[in-house]
Amino acid sequence: MCELFGVSSREPTTVQISLAEFAKRGGLTGPHIDGWGIAFFGDGDVQLIREPKPSADSAHLRFIHDQHIPSALVISHIRRATQGSVCLRNTQPFIRELGGRPHTFAHNGDLVDIHRHIDLINSPYRAIGDTDSEYAFCYLLSLLQPLWNGNQSPSLAQRFEAFNRFAQHMTEFGAANFLYSDGEFLFVHSHYRRYDDNTVCQHGLFMLNRRNHEHEILAGIDVDSDQEMVLLASAPLSGEEWESLPEHTALAIQDGRVVLRSCSALPA
């Protein structure tokens, strides 16, 4: 399965991807050779960099490492293809406009037969590629669109309820681990993770809370973290005590703090 990484912080920080360590996850020590991408939020927009190739061969990663791009909200994805060809349009994170702001989405899992059971004929959103992940994102946006049609932004409670119900629906089709942001909040859903040997981990994502630390280096990631910060990953990135997020955990995170949390499946 794919790898997810996300950051929410109180102040913009630099998240540097170490070429040596990141490349190991993208083709050297792992099977995630089918593309990678990273989205940096800032100034009401998103700087998106992605490639349909192993990160080990990427000059773009060297660029990111050298540029020290500041952002208070980051979503990153390393792909191992299960549905859809290996090409740019199938490389995550995905981005769309809704309510005059960029919405960004990344998925770790495999949503079997989602195209057969969910109809987007009447949705204004269409998938550019042919992955289950992008199709699910378009479905999420179609659910969120009515909330963003007014003159005011929807409340956090409205957004969280819509996202959580979407995520719970997706669990009917397979592993549904999501990072999604509308630029204001980072929404997270942890489900389960299936490994190559078909074993299953009931914790789809892990979380680390940082408070007032000096500059430190996680495995493969330099984080200048003298502030409040939440890090999320498909597997712990350091020897610190990461919190495992069990199945059906949904979070809303803002400025480095978890502001809403749900830890059980919603009623049908």
Beta strands, then each sheet from edge to edge (+ up, - down):
strand 1: 3-17
strand 2: 36-42
strand 3: 45-51
strand 4: 70-78
strand 5: 94-98
strand 6: 101-108
strand 7: 177-181
strand 8: 186-190
strand 9: 193-194
strand 10: 200-201
strand 11: 203-211
strand 12: 216-218
strand 13: 221-223
strand 14: 228-233
strand 15: 243-246
strand 16: 249-254
strand 17: 257-262
sheet 1: 3+ 2- 4+ 1- 13+ 12-
sheet 2: 3+ 2- 4+ 1- 14+ 11- 15+
sheet 3: 5+ 6- 7+ 8- 16+ 17-
sheet 4: 9+ 10-
end
